[in-house]
Amino acid sequence: MKRTKRALLLMTVLALVASCRDHERALTQSYGDGVVSGQVVVGSSMINRDPAGIQVMVRGTGMTLTLTSEGRFTFFGVPEQIELQFRRQSDRINTSLSLGRQNGSLVIEVDSNGARPGRRRGVAPLPPLLQYEGLIKSVATDTLVVADSHGQDVTFKLTDQTVIRKGNDSLTTADLKENDRVHVMAYQKDGDTVAVEVKLQNEDAGNDDNGSQTPTATANGLVASKGTSDMVVHRSNGEDVTVQVDDSTEIKKYGQPFAFADIKEGDHVECRGTSVDSSTIKAVQINVENAPGSGGNGRHK
């Protein structure tokens, strides 16, 4: 009898452990742990050789980015085997390129006839990525200073590989201004904090009658639970924030309208709105994205 009770107790414990593991997988789901980066150049057969306006997409993930004239792109959380798609309607560019796991940055030549990998640059695999969020204190062509969420100033080195974007649109340092809110993914090298991606998080909202900017609050992380008109977002620093939504909340996934009902536990979201209290915000805008594939190495600042 005692052995039977012990066996039942052991089975219950194992079931609870498995349930916790399943929940952990749901909160950390992504398409993979890879990073793909590179530069798109337009082939000599094309009249318009400026890559600006070309859309780069990772097929099957919803990840997309519209290029600037520099042609640079970076995607996080991709699987080992991917297919990149390239589109620009104005000159009928609509092609794709299949890639395996990449250990460096690629140069890809595209035209209306196809896409071809160029010479691979000698870039080593990226070390574990760190994540930071805060307000810009100063910006130059090669450096960015951000006051992070702990009140510490962090200086980032910007290189020709750093991707700056807002939503699906690529930006340049000229688009960044003091007091802009940014999310930065970076790594440590030779004493420098090197930025891989700088994501502008400002709302396209106007000023009030006094000329002051409307206060905003953010909640970025993984959806831990969800109701009919709110959800709990688990930040990577361990904090939980309740995000309230209503009919006026704008929700998008990779630039496309998205329904709140379609957001699921484990989805990665970036929420902006107004503060209700210390642990609640009322969302004005929600961007649904894939969780960064840092394999648990990323740290949110």
C-alpha positions as CSV (number, residue, x, y, z in Angstrom):
1,M,0.0,0.0,0.0
2,K,2.8,2.4,0.9
3,R,4.6,1.5,-2.3
4,T,1.5,2.3,-4.3
5,K,1.1,5.7,-2.6
6,R,4.8,6.5,-3.2
7,A,4.4,5.5,-6.9
8,L,1.4,7.8,-7.3
9,L,3.2,10.7,-5.6
10,L,6.2,10.2,-7.9
11,M,4.0,10.2,-11.0
12,T,2.3,13.4,-9.8
13,V,5.7,15.2,-9.3
14,L,6.9,14.1,-12.7
15,A,3.7,15.3,-14.3
16,L,4.1,18.7,-12.6
17,V,7.7,19.0,-13.8
18,A,6.7,18.1,-17.4
19,S,3.9,20.7,-17.2
20,C,6.4,23.4,-16.0
21,R,8.8,22.4,-18.8
22,D,6.0,22.7,-21.4
23,H,5.1,26.2,-20.0
24,E,8.7,27.2,-20.2
25,R,8.9,26.1,-23.9
26,A,5.7,28.1,-24.6
27,L,7.2,31.2,-23.1
28,T,10.5,30.9,-25.0
29,Q,9.3,29.7,-28.4
30,S,10.9,31.1,-31.6
31,Y,11.8,29.8,-35.0
32,G,15.4,29.0,-34.1
33,D,18.5,30.4,-32.4
34,G,20.3,31.6,-35.6
35,V,21.2,35.1,-36.8
36,V,21.4,36.0,-40.5
37,S,22.8,39.3,-41.6
38,G,24.1,40.8,-44.8
39,Q,23.9,43.4,-47.5
40,V,21.8,43.4,-50.7
41,V,23.3,44.9,-53.9
42,V,21.4,45.3,-57.1
43,G,22.7,43.6,-60.2
44,S,24.3,45.6,-63.1
45,S,21.5,44.6,-65.4
46,M,19.0,46.8,-63.5
47,I,18.3,50.5,-64.2
48,N,17.7,51.3,-60.6
49,R,20.7,49.9,-58.7
50,D,19.7,51.5,-55.4
51,P,18.5,48.7,-53.0
52,A,16.2,51.2,-51.1
53,G,12.7,49.9,-51.0
54,I,13.5,46.3,-51.5
55,Q,11.6,44.1,-49.0
56,V,13.6,41.2,-47.4
57,M,11.6,38.5,-45.8
58,V,12.4,35.2,-44.0
59,R,9.9,32.8,-45.6
60,G,7.5,31.1,-43.1
61,T,8.3,33.4,-40.2
62,G,6.7,36.8,-41.0
63,M,10.0,38.5,-40.5
64,T,10.4,41.3,-43.0
65,L,12.5,44.5,-43.4
66,T,12.4,47.3,-46.0
67,L,16.0,48.3,-47.0
68,T,17.6,51.7,-47.2
69,S,20.2,52.6,-49.8
70,E,22.8,50.9,-47.6
71,G,21.0,47.6,-48.2
72,R,21.9,46.0,-44.8
73,F,19.7,43.6,-43.0
74,T,19.8,41.4,-39.8
75,F,17.2,38.9,-38.6
76,F,17.3,37.2,-35.2
77,G,15.7,33.9,-34.1
78,V,15.8,32.2,-37.5
79,P,16.1,28.4,-38.1
80,E,19.2,26.7,-39.5
81,Q,17.7,26.4,-43.0
82,I,16.0,29.5,-44.3
83,E,14.7,31.0,-47.5
84,L,15.1,34.7,-48.0
85,Q,12.7,36.5,-50.3
86,F,13.4,39.8,-52.1
87,R,10.6,41.9,-53.6
88,R,10.3,45.4,-55.1
89,Q,7.3,45.9,-57.4
90,S,8.7,49.0,-59.2
91,D,11.2,47.0,-61.2
92,R,9.7,43.5,-60.8
93,I,12.2,42.1,-58.3
94,N,10.6,39.0,-56.9
95,T,13.0,36.3,-56.1
96,S,14.3,34.1,-53.3
97,L,17.5,32.4,-52.0
98,S,17.9,29.4,-49.8
99,L,20.6,29.5,-47.1
100,G,22.0,27.1,-44.5
101,R,23.5,28.2,-41.1
102,Q,25.7,31.3,-41.7
103,N,28.9,32.0,-39.8
104,G,29.2,35.5,-41.2
105,S,27.6,38.4,-43.1
106,L,26.6,37.8,-46.7
107,V,26.6,40.0,-49.7
108,I,23.6,39.0,-51.9
109,E,23.1,40.3,-55.5
110,V,19.6,40.5,-56.7
111,D,17.9,41.5,-59.9
112,S,14.7,40.7,-61.8
113,N,16.2,37.3,-62.8
114,G,17.1,35.9,-59.4
115,A,19.3,36.2,-56.3
116,R,22.9,35.0,-55.9
117,P,25.3,35.0,-52.9
118,G,28.4,37.1,-53.3
119,R,31.7,36.7,-51.6
120,R,31.2,36.0,-47.9
121,R,32.9,38.4,-45.6
122,G,35.3,37.1,-43.0
123,V,33.0,37.8,-40.1
124,A,33.1,35.6,-37.0
125,P,29.9,34.2,-35.5
126,L,28.3,36.6,-33.1
127,P,28.9,36.1,-29.3
128,P,26.0,36.0,-26.9
129,L,23.8,39.0,-27.4
130,L,22.7,41.4,-24.7
131,Q,19.6,43.5,-24.8
132,Y,19.2,47.1,-23.6
133,E,16.3,49.5,-23.5
134,G,16.3,53.2,-22.6
135,L,16.4,56.8,-23.9
136,I,19.0,58.2,-26.2
137,K,21.3,60.8,-24.5
138,S,23.5,61.4,-27.6
139,V,24.1,60.0,-31.1
140,A,26.9,60.2,-33.6
141,T,27.8,58.4,-36.8
142,D,29.8,55.7,-34.8
143,T,28.5,55.9,-31.2
144,L,25.2,55.9,-29.4
145,V,24.8,56.7,-25.7
146,V,21.6,55.4,-24.0
147,A,20.4,55.8,-20.4
148,D,19.1,52.3,-19.7
149,S,16.2,51.3,-17.4
150,H,18.6,51.2,-14.4
151,G,19.6,54.8,-14.9
152,Q,23.1,53.9,-16.2
153,D,24.6,55.4,-19.3
154,V,25.6,52.8,-21.9
155,T,27.9,53.7,-24.8
156,F,27.4,51.6,-27.9
157,K,29.8,51.3,-30.8
158,L,28.0,51.6,-34.2
159,T,29.6,49.8,-37.2
160,D,28.7,49.4,-40.8
161,Q,27.0,46.2,-39.8
162,T,24.7,47.9,-37.3
163,V,21.0,47.8,-38.4
164,I,18.8,50.6,-37.3
165,R,15.1,50.2,-37.8
166,K,11.6,51.2,-36.8
167,G,9.1,48.4,-37.4
168,N,9.8,47.1,-40.9
169,D,11.6,50.2,-42.1
170,S,15.4,50.7,-42.0
171,L,16.7,54.0,-40.6
172,T,20.1,55.8,-40.3
173,T,21.7,57.6,-37.4
174,A,20.2,60.8,-38.7
175,D,16.8,59.5,-37.8
176,L,17.7,59.0,-34.1
177,K,17.3,62.0,-31.7
178,E,17.9,62.7,-28.0
179,N,15.2,61.2,-25.8
180,D,14.1,58.7,-28.4
181,R,13.3,55.4,-26.8
182,V,15.3,52.5,-28.3
183,H,15.8,48.8,-27.9
184,V,19.4,47.7,-28.6
185,M,20.9,44.3,-29.2
186,A,24.6,44.2,-28.7
187,Y,27.7,42.2,-27.8
188,Q,30.9,42.8,-25.9
189,K,34.2,42.9,-27.9
190,D,37.6,44.3,-26.8
191,G,36.0,46.4,-24.2
192,D,33.4,47.9,-26.5
193,T,29.6,47.3,-26.5
194,V,29.0,46.8,-30.2
195,A,25.4,47.4,-31.4
196,V,24.0,44.8,-33.8
197,E,20.5,46.2,-34.0
198,V,19.0,49.5,-32.8
199,K,15.2,49.5,-32.8
200,L,13.4,52.8,-32.5
201,Q,10.3,52.4,-30.3
202,N,8.7,55.9,-30.4
203,E,5.1,56.3,-31.3
204,D,4.1,58.5,-34.2
205,A,2.1,60.6,-31.9
206,G,1.8,64.4,-31.9
207,N,2.4,66.8,-29.0
208,D,-0.3,68.2,-26.8
209,D,-1.3,71.8,-26.8
210,N,1.5,72.8,-24.4
211,G,4.1,71.3,-26.8
212,S,5.1,68.6,-24.4
213,Q,5.2,65.0,-25.4
214,T,2.5,62.6,-24.1
215,P,4.1,60.4,-21.4
216,T,4.5,56.8,-22.6
217,A,5.1,53.4,-21.0
218,T,6.4,50.2,-22.5
219,A,6.0,46.5,-21.8
220,N,8.3,44.3,-24.0
221,G,8.5,40.6,-23.5
222,L,6.7,37.3,-23.8
223,V,2.9,36.9,-23.2
224,A,2.5,34.9,-20.0
225,S,-1.3,34.9,-19.9
226,K,-4.1,36.5,-21.8
227,G,-7.7,37.5,-21.2
228,T,-10.4,39.0,-23.4
229,S,-9.2,42.6,-22.9
230,D,-5.8,42.4,-21.3
231,M,-2.7,40.2,-21.1
232,V,0.3,39.8,-18.8
233,V,3.7,40.4,-20.4
234,H,6.7,38.8,-18.8
235,R,9.8,41.0,-19.2
236,S,13.2,39.4,-19.5
237,N,14.2,41.1,-16.2
238,G,11.5,38.9,-14.4
239,E,8.9,41.6,-14.0
240,D,5.2,41.0,-15.1
241,V,3.2,43.9,-16.6
242,T,-0.5,43.9,-17.2
243,V,-1.3,45.4,-20.6
244,Q,-4.9,46.6,-21.2
245,V,-6.4,46.9,-24.7
246,D,-9.5,48.4,-26.1
247,D,-11.0,49.1,-29.6
248,S,-8.5,52.0,-30.1
249,T,-5.4,49.9,-29.6
250,E,-3.5,49.4,-32.8
251,I,-2.1,45.9,-33.1
252,K,0.3,44.8,-35.9
253,K,2.5,41.9,-36.7
254,Y,5.4,42.8,-39.0
255,G,3.6,45.8,-40.3
256,Q,0.3,44.1,-40.9
257,P,-2.9,44.5,-38.9
258,F,-3.3,41.8,-36.3
259,A,-6.2,40.8,-34.0
260,F,-5.8,40.7,-30.2
261,A,-7.7,37.4,-30.2
262,D,-4.8,35.9,-32.3
263,I,-2.1,36.8,-29.8
264,K,-1.1,33.6,-27.9
265,E,0.9,32.8,-24.8
266,G,4.6,32.7,-25.7
267,D,4.3,35.4,-28.4
268,H,6.8,38.2,-28.2
269,V,5.2,41.6,-28.0
270,E,6.3,45.2,-27.8
271,C,3.6,47.3,-26.1
272,R,3.5,51.1,-25.9
273,G,0.9,53.2,-24.1
274,T,0.1,55.2,-21.0
275,S,0.9,54.1,-17.4
276,V,-2.1,53.1,-15.3
277,D,-0.1,52.1,-12.2
278,S,3.4,50.7,-11.5
279,S,2.5,47.3,-13.0
280,T,-0.2,48.2,-15.6
281,I,-0.3,50.1,-18.9
282,K,-3.1,50.9,-21.3
283,A,-1.8,50.0,-24.7
284,V,-1.9,52.4,-27.6
285,Q,0.1,50.2,-29.9
286,I,1.2,46.6,-29.8
287,N,3.8,45.0,-32.2
288,V,3.8,41.2,-32.3
289,E,7.2,39.7,-33.2
290,N,9.2,36.5,-32.9
291,A,11.1,36.0,-29.6
292,P,14.9,36.7,-30.1
293,G,16.7,33.4,-30.6
294,S,19.4,34.1,-28.1
295,G,19.0,30.6,-26.5
296,G,18.6,32.3,-23.0
297,N,21.9,34.2,-23.4
298,G,20.3,37.5,-24.0
299,R,20.0,39.8,-21.0
300,H,17.5,42.7,-20.9
301,K,18.8,45.9,-19.5
